[in-house]
């Protein structure tokens, strides 16, 4: 079930090429790798070449290669326009702005969940050490909203989030999950050991993964 659905390249703030990331994924025996550069870099003008390059190397790869964007969770959703989302395999929405408390963070997450362009919520909970943790009831509200709107959560090895109980609840509710390295250099592509460990500990199976059909 090894896969990595969150990696960055020179198209945003990574230090390797698209081909470098794919080659590392193949070397580590992954079944699926996704190139998911930051929206605020790619949408400035390199979007079409970004799509072409990922698709080109994907056709020659020995594994499944997906093209996505990691968008910023903002008011009313994600900063990825509809015309761009239509050309992608999926869109990640992550909170990258500094927020003072969990209320603001959860509001951005809720808006992202309600945005039809969003498929996956990125590194959920990475801000909690700085903002403070939400209550159990607030987390249940997020889970309920994700379940109702068909959103997935990534299990981030980079940030080691979400917590085990949250992952267990996702599986219980039928909310799909992905493994994510958030690699910014090729050598880190496929470093999803923590994601796998938490997923298995929570009782996850292939059918609980978003891209299980490729695994």
DRENLOTOR-74196 format. One record per residue (C-alpha): z, y, x; residue number from 1; residue in one letter. Coordinates in nm, 2 decimals, m for minus. Each point is the difference from the previous one (the first is absolute). Example, Ala and Ser with C-alpha at 12.3 -4.5 7.8 and 13.67 -1.06 7.14 Angstrom:
// DRENLOTOR-74196
<rec <0.78, m0.45, 1.23>, 1, "a">
<rec <m0.07, 0.34, 0.14>, 2, "s">
This chain:
// DRENLOTOR-74196
<rec <0.00, 0.00, 0.00>, 1, "x">
<rec <m0.02, 0.23, 0.30>, 2, "x">
<rec <m0.16, 0.33, m0.07>, 3, "x">
<rec <0.04, 0.37, 0.07>, 4, "x">
<rec <m0.10, 0.26, m0.26>, 5, "x">
<rec <0.11, 0.32, 0.18>, 6, "x">
<rec <m0.16, 0.10, 0.34>, 7, "x">
<rec <m0.12, 0.32, 0.15>, 8, "x">
<rec <m0.28, 0.09, 0.24>, 9, "x">
<rec <m0.16, 0.29, 0.18>, 10, "x">
<rec <m0.12, 0.13, m0.33>, 11, "x">
<rec <0.35, 0.13, m0.06>, 12, "x">
<rec <0.31, m0.02, 0.23>, 13, "x">
<rec <m0.06, m0.35, 0.15>, 14, "x">
<rec <m0.11, m0.05, 0.36>, 15, "x">
<rec <m0.25, m0.29, m0.05>, 16, "x">
<rec <m0.34, m0.05, m0.16>, 17, "x">
<rec <m0.07, m0.19, m0.32>, 18, "x">
<rec <m0.15, m0.28, 0.21>, 19, "x">
<rec <0.32, m0.01, 0.21>, 20, "x">
<rec <0.22, m0.05, m0.30>, 21, "x">
<rec <m0.23, m0.27, m0.15>, 22, "x">
<rec <m0.02, m0.18, 0.34>, 23, "x">
<rec <0.38, 0.00, 0.03>, 24, "x">
<rec <0.04, m0.14, m0.35>, 25, "x">
<rec <m0.24, m0.28, 0.08>, 26, "x">
<rec <0.18, m0.07, 0.32>, 27, "x">
<rec <0.33, m0.03, m0.18>, 28, "x">
<rec <m0.14, m0.23, m0.26>, 29, "x">
<rec <0.02, 0.23, m0.30>, 30, "x">
<rec <m0.19, m0.09, m0.32>, 31, "x">
<rec <m0.03, 0.37, m0.11>, 32, "x">
<rec <0.02, 0.33, 0.17>, 33, "x">
<rec <m0.04, 0.34, m0.16>, 34, "x">
<rec <m0.09, 0.33, 0.16>, 35, "x">
<rec <0.20, 0.27, m0.19>, 36, "x">
<rec <m0.03, 0.33, 0.18>, 37, "x">
<rec <0.18, 0.31, m0.12>, 38, "x">
<rec <m0.19, 0.18, m0.28>, 39, "x">
<rec <0.06, 0.35, 0.14>, 40, "x">
<rec <m0.19, m0.09, 0.31>, 41, "x">
<rec <m0.28, m0.21, m0.14>, 42, "x">
<rec <m0.08, 0.22, m0.30>, 43, "x">
<rec <m0.06, 0.31, 0.22>, 44, "x">
<rec <m0.36, m0.12, 0.07>, 45, "x">
<rec <0.00, m0.35, 0.16>, 46, "x">
<rec <0.04, m0.19, m0.32>, 47, "x">
<rec <m0.36, m0.14, m0.03>, 48, "x">
<rec <m0.01, m0.10, 0.36>, 49, "x">
<rec <0.34, m0.16, m0.04>, 50, "x">
<rec <m0.11, m0.21, m0.29>, 51, "x">
<rec <m0.33, m0.10, 0.18>, 52, "x">
<rec <0.18, m0.11, 0.32>, 53, "x">
<rec <0.27, m0.21, m0.17>, 54, "x">
<rec <m0.26, m0.17, m0.22>, 55, "x">
<rec <m0.23, m0.06, 0.30>, 56, "x">
<rec <0.26, m0.17, 0.22>, 57, "x">
<rec <0.14, m0.17, m0.31>, 58, "x">
<rec <m0.34, m0.18, m0.06>, 59, "x">
<rec <0.01, m0.14, 0.36>, 60, "x">
<rec <0.37, m0.09, 0.00>, 61, "x">
<rec <0.13, m0.35, m0.04>, 62, "x">
<rec <0.28, 0.12, m0.23>, 63, "x">
<rec <0.01, 0.21, m0.32>, 64, "x">
<rec <m0.01, 0.37, 0.09>, 65, "x">
<rec <0.10, 0.25, m0.27>, 66, "x">
<rec <m0.04, 0.38, 0.01>, 67, "x">
<rec <0.26, 0.22, m0.16>, 68, "x">
<rec <0.17, 0.33, 0.05>, 69, "x">
<rec <0.37, 0.09, 0.03>, 70, "x">
<rec <0.03, 0.30, m0.22>, 71, "x">
<rec <0.29, 0.24, m0.03>, 72, "x">
<rec <0.21, m0.02, m0.31>, 73, "x">
<rec <m0.01, 0.35, m0.14>, 74, "x">
<rec <0.07, 0.16, m0.34>, 75, "x">
<rec <m0.19, m0.19, m0.27>, 76, "x">
<rec <m0.10, m0.29, 0.22>, 77, "x">
<rec <m0.19, m0.04, 0.33>, 78, "x">
<rec <m0.23, 0.23, 0.20>, 79, "x">
<rec <m0.29, m0.24, m0.02>, 80, "x">
<rec <m0.28, 0.12, m0.24>, 81, "x">
<rec <m0.16, m0.23, m0.25>, 82, "x">
<rec <m0.34, 0.00, 0.18>, 83, "x">
<rec <0.17, m0.12, 0.32>, 84, "x">
<rec <0.21, m0.27, m0.17>, 85, "x">
<rec <m0.31, m0.15, m0.16>, 86, "x">
<rec <m0.14, m0.08, 0.35>, 87, "x">
<rec <0.33, m0.16, 0.13>, 88, "x">
<rec <0.14, m0.35, m0.05>, 89, "x">
<rec <0.35, 0.15, m0.07>, 90, "x">
<rec <0.21, 0.31, 0.04>, 91, "x">
<rec <0.36, 0.02, 0.14>, 92, "x">
<rec <0.22, 0.29, m0.11>, 93, "x">
<rec <0.29, 0.09, 0.24>, 94, "x">
<rec <0.25, 0.28, 0.01>, 95, "x">
<rec <m0.04, 0.19, 0.33>, 96, "x">
<rec <0.15, 0.33, m0.08>, 97, "x">
<rec <0.36, 0.08, 0.08>, 98, "x">
<rec <0.21, m0.01, m0.31>, 99, "x">
<rec <0.37, 0.10, m0.04>, 100, "x">
<rec <0.12, m0.27, m0.24>, 101, "x">
<rec <m0.10, m0.32, m0.17>, 102, "x">
<rec <m0.09, 0.18, m0.32>, 103, "x">
<rec <m0.30, 0.17, 0.15>, 104, "x">
<rec <m0.11, m0.32, 0.18>, 105, "x">
<rec <0.02, m0.20, m0.32>, 106, "x">
<rec <m0.20, 0.26, m0.19>, 107, "x">
<rec <m0.28, m0.02, 0.24>, 108, "x">
<rec <0.00, m0.38, m0.02>, 109, "x">
<rec <0.00, 0.01, m0.38>, 110, "x">
<rec <m0.30, 0.23, 0.01>, 111, "x">
<rec <m0.18, m0.23, 0.24>, 112, "x">
<rec <0.07, m0.30, m0.22>, 113, "x">
<rec <m0.15, 0.18, m0.30>, 114, "x">
<rec <m0.32, 0.10, 0.20>, 115, "x">
<rec <m0.27, m0.25, m0.09>, 116, "x">
<rec <m0.16, 0.04, 0.34>, 117, "x">
<rec <0.31, m0.14, 0.18>, 118, "x">
<rec <0.03, m0.38, 0.06>, 119, "x">
<rec <0.29, m0.03, 0.25>, 120, "x">
<rec <0.31, 0.20, 0.06>, 121, "x">
<rec <0.05, 0.03, 0.38>, 122, "x">
<rec <0.33, m0.05, 0.19>, 123, "x">
<rec <0.21, 0.06, m0.30>, 124, "x">
<rec <0.35, 0.09, 0.10>, 125, "x">
<rec <m0.08, 0.12, 0.35>, 126, "x">
<rec <0.14, 0.34, m0.09>, 127, "x">
<rec <0.34, m0.12, m0.13>, 128, "x">
<rec <0.19, 0.02, 0.33>, 129, "x">
<rec <m0.07, 0.37, m0.01>, 130, "x">
<rec <0.00, 0.08, m0.38>, 131, "x">
<rec <0.27, m0.24, m0.11>, 132, "x">
<rec <m0.05, m0.31, m0.20>, 133, "x">
<rec <m0.08, 0.01, m0.38>, 134, "x">
<rec <0.21, m0.19, m0.25>, 135, "x">
<rec <m0.07, m0.35, m0.11>, 136, "x">
<rec <m0.11, 0.14, m0.34>, 137, "x">
<rec <m0.24, 0.23, 0.17>, 138, "x">
<rec <m0.15, m0.28, 0.20>, 139, "x">
<rec <m0.03, m0.21, m0.32>, 140, "x">
<rec <m0.19, 0.29, m0.16>, 141, "x">
<rec <m0.25, 0.00, 0.29>, 142, "x">
<rec <m0.05, m0.37, m0.02>, 143, "x">
<rec <m0.05, 0.01, m0.38>, 144, "x">
<rec <m0.26, 0.28, 0.04>, 145, "x">
<rec <m0.18, m0.20, 0.28>, 146, "x">
<rec <0.00, m0.31, m0.22>, 147, "x">
<rec <m0.14, 0.18, m0.30>, 148, "x">
<rec <m0.28, 0.17, 0.21>, 149, "x">
<rec <m0.10, m0.29, 0.22>, 150, "x">
<rec <0.10, 0.15, 0.34>, 151, "x">
<rec <0.08, m0.19, 0.31>, 152, "x">
<rec <0.26, 0.07, 0.28>, 153, "x">
<rec <m0.06, m0.06, 0.36>, 154, "x">
<rec <0.27, m0.17, 0.21>, 155, "x">
<rec <0.00, 0.22, 0.31>, 156, "x">
<rec <0.09, m0.16, 0.33>, 157, "x">
<rec <m0.02, 0.35, 0.16>, 158, "x">
<rec <0.28, 0.15, m0.21>, 159, "x">
<rec <0.16, m0.33, m0.12>, 160, "x">
<rec <m0.02, 0.09, m0.36>, 161, "x">
<rec <0.05, m0.07, m0.29>, 162, "x">
<rec <0.33, m0.18, 0.00>, 163, "x">
<rec <0.01, m0.37, m0.08>, 164, "x">
<rec <0.14, 0.04, m0.35>, 165, "x">
<rec <m0.28, 0.24, m0.09>, 166, "x">
<rec <m0.26, m0.26, 0.13>, 167, "x">
<rec <0.17, m0.27, m0.20>, 168, "x">
<rec <m0.02, 0.22, m0.31>, 169, "x">
<rec <m0.37, 0.06, 0.06>, 170, "x">
<rec <m0.06, m0.37, 0.01>, 171, "x">
<rec <0.21, m0.06, m0.31>, 172, "x">
<rec <m0.20, 0.27, m0.19>, 173, "x">
<rec <m0.34, m0.11, 0.12>, 174, "x">
<rec <m0.05, 0.32, 0.21>, 175, "x">
<rec <m0.25, m0.08, 0.28>, 176, "x">
<rec <0.10, 0.05, 0.37>, 177, "x">
<rec <m0.18, 0.04, 0.33>, 178, "x">
<rec <0.09, m0.03, 0.37>, 179, "x">
<rec <m0.04, 0.31, 0.20>, 180, "x">
<rec <0.04, 0.09, 0.37>, 181, "x">
<rec <m0.09, 0.37, m0.03>, 182, "x">
<rec <m0.16, m0.05, 0.34>, 183, "x">
<rec <m0.11, 0.31, 0.19>, 184, "x">
<rec <m0.12, m0.19, 0.30>, 185, "x">
<rec <m0.21, m0.33, 0.01>, 186, "x">
<rec <0.27, m0.20, 0.17>, 187, "x">
<rec <0.23, 0.05, m0.30>, 188, "x">
<rec <m0.26, m0.12, m0.26>, 189, "x">
<rec <0.13, m0.32, m0.16>, 190, "x">
<rec <0.37, 0.07, 0.10>, 191, "x">
<rec <0.12, m0.10, m0.35>, 192, "x">
<rec <0.27, m0.25, 0.09>, 193, "x">
<rec <0.27, 0.19, m0.18>, 194, "x">
<rec <m0.21, 0.03, m0.31>, 195, "x">
<rec <m0.06, m0.38, 0.00>, 196, "x">
<rec <0.36, m0.07, 0.06>, 197, "x">
<rec <0.12, 0.21, m0.29>, 198, "x">
<rec <m0.27, m0.12, m0.23>, 199, "x">
<rec <0.09, m0.37, 0.07>, 200, "x">
<rec <0.37, 0.07, m0.03>, 201, "x">
<rec <m0.07, 0.16, m0.34>, 202, "x">
<rec <m0.18, m0.32, m0.11>, 203, "x">
<rec <m0.35, 0.15, 0.01>, 204, "x">
<rec <m0.31, m0.22, m0.03>, 205, "x">
<rec <m0.37, 0.08, 0.05>, 206, "x">
<rec <m0.04, 0.09, m0.37>, 207, "x">
<rec <0.25, 0.28, 0.05>, 208, "x">
<rec <m0.23, 0.17, 0.25>, 209, "x">
<rec <m0.25, 0.27, m0.10>, 210, "x">
<rec <m0.29, m0.14, 0.20>, 211, "x">
<rec <0.09, m0.37, m0.04>, 212, "x">
<rec <m0.35, m0.10, m0.08>, 213, "x">
<rec <m0.10, 0.07, 0.36>, 214, "x">
<rec <0.29, m0.20, 0.16>, 215, "x">
